[in-house]
Amino acid sequence: MDNDVYGHINNVTYYSYFDSAINRYLIEDGGLDIHNAPIVGYIVSSNCQFRKPVAYPEAIESGLRVVKIGRSSVTYEVGIFRAGDPEAAAFGQVVHVFVDRKENASAPIPGEIRAALERILAN
């Protein structure tokens, strides 16, 4: 399903990769419980720049860093690479706003998640 009619990974699939890279980091390093946490991150903005095609089943890797942390929001930069290639095939930015599930309103980034985000903050 990843490959499109041109034989390479479809543009929209990269956004899914971005989302997976971010959520995996938040779950594994930030302790986010995606099913039960009272505060979760919603993507409010995203973009992607494509540099070269990748085709399934090529192995890919992702790179993730934080470029800005606010009270309730965070801006990530994400890169998708062919395995072992130092040049990104695609890269972009994603903005999360942390939201109280019950109130459906922005909320401060939880402490454990903020600490994890600060560990990958670009200088």
C-alpha positions as CSV (number, residue, x, y, z in Angstrom):
1,M,0.0,0.0,0.0
2,D,2.9,2.4,0.6
3,N,4.0,2.5,-3.1
4,D,1.9,4.6,-5.5
5,V,1.3,4.1,-9.2
6,Y,4.8,5.6,-9.9
7,G,6.5,2.8,-7.9
8,H,7.6,4.9,-4.9
9,I,6.3,5.7,-1.5
10,N,3.3,8.0,-1.8
11,N,3.6,11.6,-0.5
12,V,0.9,11.2,2.2
13,T,2.6,8.1,3.6
14,Y,5.5,10.3,4.9
15,Y,3.1,12.1,7.2
16,S,2.2,8.7,8.7
17,Y,5.9,8.0,9.2
18,F,6.3,11.4,10.9
19,D,3.4,10.6,13.2
20,S,4.8,7.2,14.0
21,A,8.3,8.5,14.8
22,I,6.9,11.2,17.1
23,N,4.5,8.9,18.9
24,R,7.0,6.1,19.4
25,Y,9.4,8.6,21.0
26,L,6.7,10.0,23.3
27,I,5.6,6.5,24.3
28,E,9.1,5.0,24.8
29,D,11.0,8.0,26.2
30,G,8.2,10.3,27.5
31,G,6.0,7.7,29.1
32,L,2.9,8.7,27.1
33,D,0.0,6.2,27.5
34,I,-1.9,6.8,24.2
35,H,-5.0,5.1,25.4
36,N,-5.4,6.5,29.0
37,A,-3.4,9.6,29.3
38,P,-5.5,12.6,30.3
39,I,-3.3,14.9,28.2
40,V,-2.4,14.0,24.6
41,G,-0.8,15.7,21.6
42,Y,-2.8,16.8,18.6
43,I,-1.1,17.6,15.4
44,V,-2.2,21.2,14.4
45,S,0.4,21.8,11.6
46,S,2.7,19.8,9.4
47,N,4.7,20.1,6.2
48,C,7.0,17.9,4.2
49,Q,9.7,18.5,1.7
50,F,10.6,15.6,-0.7
51,R,14.2,15.2,-1.9
52,K,14.4,11.8,-3.5
53,P,12.1,8.8,-3.9
54,V,12.1,5.7,-1.7
55,A,10.2,2.6,-2.6
56,Y,8.8,-0.2,-0.4
57,P,10.3,-2.6,0.7
58,E,13.4,-0.5,1.1
59,A,14.4,-0.2,4.7
60,I,14.0,3.3,6.1
61,E,15.1,5.2,9.3
62,S,13.8,8.3,10.9
63,G,15.4,11.2,12.7
64,L,13.6,13.3,15.2
65,R,14.5,16.5,17.0
66,V,12.6,19.3,18.8
67,V,13.2,22.9,17.6
68,K,10.8,24.7,19.9
69,I,8.9,24.0,23.2
70,G,6.2,26.2,24.5
71,R,3.8,25.9,27.4
72,S,1.4,23.5,25.6
73,S,3.0,23.1,22.2
74,V,6.1,21.6,20.6
75,T,7.6,21.9,17.1
76,Y,9.5,18.8,15.8
77,E,11.7,18.3,12.8
78,V,11.5,14.9,11.3
79,G,13.6,13.2,8.6
80,I,13.0,10.0,6.7
81,F,16.2,8.3,5.4
82,R,17.0,5.3,3.3
83,A,18.7,3.0,5.7
84,G,22.3,4.0,6.0
85,D,21.9,7.2,3.8
86,P,23.0,10.4,5.6
87,E,20.8,12.5,3.3
88,A,17.1,12.7,4.0
89,A,14.8,11.5,1.4
90,A,12.1,13.6,3.0
91,F,11.9,16.0,5.9
92,G,9.4,18.3,7.5
93,Q,8.0,20.0,10.6
94,V,5.2,18.9,12.8
95,V,3.5,21.0,15.6
96,H,1.8,19.2,18.5
97,V,-0.5,21.0,20.9
98,F,-1.1,19.1,24.1
99,V,-4.8,18.9,25.0
100,D,-6.8,17.8,28.0
101,R,-9.0,15.0,26.6
102,K,-11.9,15.8,28.8
103,E,-11.9,19.5,28.3
104,N,-10.7,19.4,24.7
105,A,-8.6,22.5,25.5
106,S,-4.9,23.1,25.4
107,A,-3.0,22.0,28.5
108,P,0.6,22.3,29.8
109,I,3.0,19.6,28.5
110,P,3.2,16.9,31.2
111,G,6.5,16.9,33.1
112,E,7.8,13.5,31.9
113,I,7.0,14.3,28.3
114,R,8.6,17.8,28.6
115,A,11.8,16.2,30.0
116,A,11.9,13.8,27.0
117,L,11.3,16.6,24.6
118,E,14.1,18.7,26.1
119,R,16.5,15.8,25.7
120,I,16.2,16.1,21.9
121,L,15.9,19.9,21.7
122,A,18.2,21.3,19.0
123,N,20.6,24.0,20.1
